[in-house]
Amino acid sequence: MTKWILLVLVLGVFMGIFLVPASFIDTLDTLISVGLMMVLFLVGIGVGRQKGLFSHLRRMGPRILLVPLMAALGSISGASLAGVLILKMPWHQAGAVGAGFGWYSFVGVELTRHSAYLGTLAFITNITREMGSLVLIPLVVKMLGGLEATGMSGASAMSIALPVISKETDANITIIAFISGMTMALMVPLVVPLIMRLGG
Amino acid sequence: MTILVYIAVLLTGGFISARGFLKPGGEKQADRLLSVSLFLLIFMMGIKIGMDEYVLNSFRTIGIQALVLVVSSVAFSIGGVRLVAKYVLRWEEDTQ
């Protein structure tokens, strides 16, 4: 999947450089907005059909939601701090990039609406997070634990990272990983625009 | 305003699916449509990047910035979860 996404992205970049006229930019922004709505609607459909989710949540207790909440808070504050202290970026831009939680397709496109530079940075940062997590999960599980590996994976814990987490941990951590990944994925479309608004 | 629209769209999708308003086979179609929409969005994002000369000339800088941001955000995420695991969830496990 990642391979195809990168291929399509590169194809788009070449189209942008050589074929698409500059006058197309407004139409492109409208198309991106419509596309984002479509994706969110379909993600909502995916979440709505997880019928056993609430019973799992009830069984484990609401405290389990602290895992995604702290992972999200850590991600945003970590990116903001590094952005301000090391990269000399505005806190909200760095924080919004960190708030992608590994959902590179959404955060990349959402921040491209603000600037192509920020969108590209968000895309590369978050795709690196997803791919890096896949590689590092076994190591983090061994050294720190399954919950920490879940936090590291961010939103990918409900999708591409789930089979790896499941293989390296137990059934309980796997359910927590799914709930955590889903919670973080649902937070992305809300938190990224919110941070940009707070800063801008 | 954008956030409210996003919430509304997400909830609408969730409601339609949870209430069983999708036709049989609709879930598979939704999955397929999600993949197609994602690829189209990524393609359009690529076009926008390709049209921006400043971004094209800054790929090296962006790569370094991305590395700094990802290391820091992942480290803080792990730290945050570790706090919860150690001081909140362990207590819960002990009391079960």
Boltz contact constraints between the chains, C-beta under 6 A:
constraints:
  - contact:
      token1: [A, 5]
      token2: [B, 42]
      max_distance: 6.0
  - contact:
      token1: [A, 8]
      token2: [B, 39]
      max_distance: 6.0
  - contact:
      token1: [A, 8]
      token2: [B, 42]
      max_distance: 6.0
  - contact:
      token1: [A, 8]
      token2: [B, 43]
      max_distance: 6.0
  - contact:
      token1: [A, 9]
      token2: [B, 42]
      max_distance: 6.0
  - contact:
      token1: [A, 9]
      token2: [B, 46]
      max_distance: 6.0
  - contact:
      token1: [A, 12]
      token2: [B, 43]
      max_distance: 6.0
  - contact:
      token1: [A, 12]
      token2: [B, 46]
      max_distance: 6.0
  - contact:
      token1: [A, 12]
      token2: [B, 47]
      max_distance: 6.0
  - contact:
      token1: [A, 13]
      token2: [B, 46]
      max_distance: 6.0
  - contact:
      token1: [A, 13]
      token2: [B, 49]
      max_distance: 6.0
  - contact:
      token1: [A, 13]
      token2: [B, 50]
      max_distance: 6.0
  - contact:
      token1: [A, 15]
      token2: [B, 47]
      max_distance: 6.0
  - contact:
      token1: [A, 16]
      token2: [B, 47]
      max_distance: 6.0
  - contact:
      token1: [A, 16]
      token2: [B, 50]
      max_distance: 6.0
  - contact:
      token1: [A, 16]
      token2: [B, 51]
      max_distance: 6.0
  - contact:
      token1: [A, 17]
      token2: [B, 50]
      max_distance: 6.0
  - contact:
      token1: [A, 20]
      token2: [B, 47]
      max_distance: 6.0
  - contact:
      token1: [A, 28]
      token2: [B, 44]
      max_distance: 6.0
  - contact:
      token1: [A, 28]
      token2: [B, 48]
      max_distance: 6.0
  - contact:
      token1: [A, 31]
      token2: [B, 44]
      max_distance: 6.0
  - contact:
      token1: [A, 32]
      token2: [B, 44]
      max_distance: 6.0
  - contact:
      token1: [A, 35]
      token2: [B, 37]
      max_distance: 6.0
  - contact:
      token1: [A, 35]
      token2: [B, 40]
      max_distance: 6.0
  - contact:
      token1: [A, 35]
      token2: [B, 41]
      max_distance: 6.0
  - contact:
      token1: [A, 37]
      token2: [B, 9]
      max_distance: 6.0
  - contact:
      token1: [A, 38]
      token2: [B, 37]
      max_distance: 6.0
  - contact:
      token1: [A, 39]
      token2: [B, 37]
      max_distance: 6.0
  - contact:
      token1: [A, 40]
      token2: [B, 6]
      max_distance: 6.0
  - contact:
      token1: [A, 40]
      token2: [B, 9]
      max_distance: 6.0
  - contact:
      token1: [A, 40]
      token2: [B, 10]
      max_distance: 6.0
  - contact:
      token1: [A, 41]
      token2: [B, 9]
      max_distance: 6.0
  - contact:
      token1: [A, 41]
      token2: [B, 13]
      max_distance: 6.0
  - contact:
      token1: [A, 42]
      token2: [B, 30]
      max_distance: 6.0
  - contact:
      token1: [A, 42]
      token2: [B, 33]
      max_distance: 6.0
  - contact:
      token1: [A, 42]
      token2: [B, 34]
      max_distance: 6.0
  - contact:
      token1: [A, 44]
      token2: [B, 10]
      max_distance: 6.0
  - contact:
      token1: [A, 44]
      token2: [B, 13]
      max_distance: 6.0
  - contact:
      token1: [A, 44]
      token2: [B, 14]
      max_distance: 6.0
  - contact:
      token1: [A, 45]
      token2: [B, 13]
      max_distance: 6.0
  - contact:
      token1: [A, 45]
      token2: [B, 17]
      max_distance: 6.0
  - contact:
      token1: [A, 45]
      token2: [B, 30]
      max_distance: 6.0
  - contact:
      token1: [A, 47]
      token2: [B, 14]
      max_distance: 6.0
  - contact:
      token1: [A, 48]
      token2: [B, 14]
      max_distance: 6.0
  - contact:
      token1: [A, 48]
      token2: [B, 17]
      max_distance: 6.0
  - contact:
      token1: [A, 48]
      token2: [B, 18]
      max_distance: 6.0
  - contact:
      token1: [A, 49]
      token2: [B, 17]
      max_distance: 6.0
  - contact:
      token1: [A, 66]
      token2: [B, 84]
      max_distance: 6.0
  - contact:
      token1: [A, 66]
      token2: [B, 88]
      max_distance: 6.0
  - contact:
      token1: [A, 67]
      token2: [B, 81]
      max_distance: 6.0
  - contact:
      token1: [A, 67]
      token2: [B, 84]
      max_distance: 6.0
  - contact:
      token1: [A, 70]
      token2: [B, 80]
      max_distance: 6.0
  - contact:
      token1: [A, 70]
      token2: [B, 81]
      max_distance: 6.0
  - contact:
      token1: [A, 70]
      token2: [B, 84]
      max_distance: 6.0
  - contact:
      token1: [A, 71]
      token2: [B, 77]
      max_distance: 6.0
  - contact:
      token1: [A, 71]
      token2: [B, 80]
      max_distance: 6.0
  - contact:
      token1: [A, 71]
      token2: [B, 81]
      max_distance: 6.0
  - contact:
      token1: [A, 73]
      token2: [B, 80]
      max_distance: 6.0
  - contact:
      token1: [A, 74]
      token2: [B, 76]
      max_distance: 6.0
  - contact:
      token1: [A, 74]
      token2: [B, 77]
      max_distance: 6.0
  - contact:
      token1: [A, 74]
      token2: [B, 79]
      max_distance: 6.0
  - contact:
      token1: [A, 74]
      token2: [B, 80]
      max_distance: 6.0
  - contact:
      token1: [A, 75]
      token2: [B, 73]
      max_distance: 6.0
  - contact:
      token1: [A, 75]
      token2: [B, 77]
      max_distance: 6.0
  - contact:
      token1: [A, 77]
      token2: [B, 76]
      max_distance: 6.0
  - contact:
      token1: [A, 78]
      token2: [B, 72]
      max_distance: 6.0
  - contact:
      token1: [A, 78]
      token2: [B, 73]
      max_distance: 6.0
  - contact:
      token1: [A, 78]
      token2: [B, 75]
      max_distance: 6.0
  - contact:
      token1: [A, 78]
      token2: [B, 76]
      max_distance: 6.0
  - contact:
      token1: [A, 79]
      token2: [B, 69]
      max_distance: 6.0
  - contact:
      token1: [A, 79]
      token2: [B, 72]
      max_distance: 6.0
  - contact:
      token1: [A, 79]
      token2: [B, 73]
      max_distance: 6.0
  - contact:
      token1: [A, 82]
      token2: [B, 68]
      max_distance: 6.0
  - contact:
      token1: [A, 82]
      token2: [B, 69]
      max_distance: 6.0
  - contact:
      token1: [A, 82]
      token2: [B, 72]
      max_distance: 6.0
  - contact:
      token1: [A, 86]
      token2: [B, 68]
      max_distance: 6.0
  - contact:
      token1: [A, 87]
      token2: [B, 65]
      max_distance: 6.0
  - contact:
      token1: [A, 87]
      token2: [B, 68]
      max_distance: 6.0
  - contact:
      token1: [A, 97]
      token2: [B, 69]
      max_distance: 6.0
  - contact:
      token1: [A, 98]
      token2: [B, 73]
      max_distance: 6.0
  - contact:
      token1: [A, 105]
      token2: [B, 38]
      max_distance: 6.0
  - contact:
      token1: [A, 105]
      token2: [B, 42]
      max_distance: 6.0
  - contact:
      token1: [A, 108]
      token2: [B, 45]
      max_distance: 6.0
  - contact:
      token1: [A, 109]
      token2: [B, 41]
      max_distance: 6.0
  - contact:
      token1: [A, 109]
      token2: [B, 45]
      max_distance: 6.0
  - contact:
      token1: [A, 112]
      token2: [B, 45]
      max_distance: 6.0
  - contact:
      token1: [A, 112]
      token2: [B, 48]
      max_distance: 6.0
  - contact:
      token1: [A, 116]
      token2: [B, 48]
      max_distance: 6.0
  - contact:
      token1: [A, 116]
      token2: [B, 49]
      max_distance: 6.0
  - contact:
      token1: [A, 116]
      token2: [B, 52]
      max_distance: 6.0
  - contact:
      token1: [A, 116]
      token2: [B, 55]
      max_distance: 6.0
  - contact:
      token1: [A, 117]
      token2: [B, 55]
      max_distance: 6.0
  - contact:
      token1: [A, 120]
      token2: [B, 49]
      max_distance: 6.0
  - contact:
      token1: [A, 120]
      token2: [B, 55]
      max_distance: 6.0
  - contact:
      token1: [A, 120]
      token2: [B, 62]
      max_distance: 6.0
  - contact:
      token1: [A, 121]
      token2: [B, 62]
      max_distance: 6.0
  - contact:
      token1: [A, 121]
      token2: [B, 65]
      max_distance: 6.0
  - contact:
      token1: [A, 121]
      token2: [B, 66]
      max_distance: 6.0
  - contact:
      token1: [A, 124]
      token2: [B, 66]
      max_distance: 6.0
  - contact:
      token1: [A, 125]
      token2: [B, 66]
      max_distance: 6.0
  - contact:
      token1: [A, 125]
      token2: [B, 69]
      max_distance: 6.0
  - contact:
      token1: [A, 125]
      token2: [B, 70]
      max_distance: 6.0
  - contact:
      token1: [A, 128]
      token2: [B, 66]
      max_distance: 6.0
  - contact:
      token1: [A, 128]
      token2: [B, 70]
      max_distance: 6.0
  - contact:
      token1: [A, 129]
      token2: [B, 70]
      max_distance: 6.0
  - contact:
      token1: [A, 147]
      token2: [B, 81]
      max_distance: 6.0
  - contact:
      token1: [A, 147]
      token2: [B, 85]
      max_distance: 6.0
  - contact:
      token1: [A, 148]
      token2: [B, 78]
      max_distance: 6.0
  - contact:
      token1: [A, 148]
      token2: [B, 81]
      max_distance: 6.0
  - contact:
      token1: [A, 148]
      token2: [B, 82]
      max_distance: 6.0
  - contact:
      token1: [A, 151]
      token2: [B, 77]
      max_distance: 6.0
  - contact:
      token1: [A, 151]
      token2: [B, 78]
      max_distance: 6.0
  - contact:
      token1: [A, 151]
      token2: [B, 81]
      max_distance: 6.0
  - contact:
      token1: [A, 152]
      token2: [B, 74]
      max_distance: 6.0
  - contact:
      token1: [A, 152]
      token2: [B, 77]
      max_distance: 6.0
  - contact:
      token1: [A, 152]
      token2: [B, 78]
      max_distance: 6.0
  - contact:
      token1: [A, 189]
      token2: [B, 6]
      max_distance: 6.0
  - contact:
      token1: [A, 190]
      token2: [B, 3]
      max_distance: 6.0
  - contact:
      token1: [A, 193]
      token2: [B, 2]
      max_distance: 6.0
  - contact:
      token1: [A, 193]
      token2: [B, 3]
      max_distance: 6.0
  - contact:
      token1: [A, 194]
      token2: [B, 3]
      max_distance: 6.0
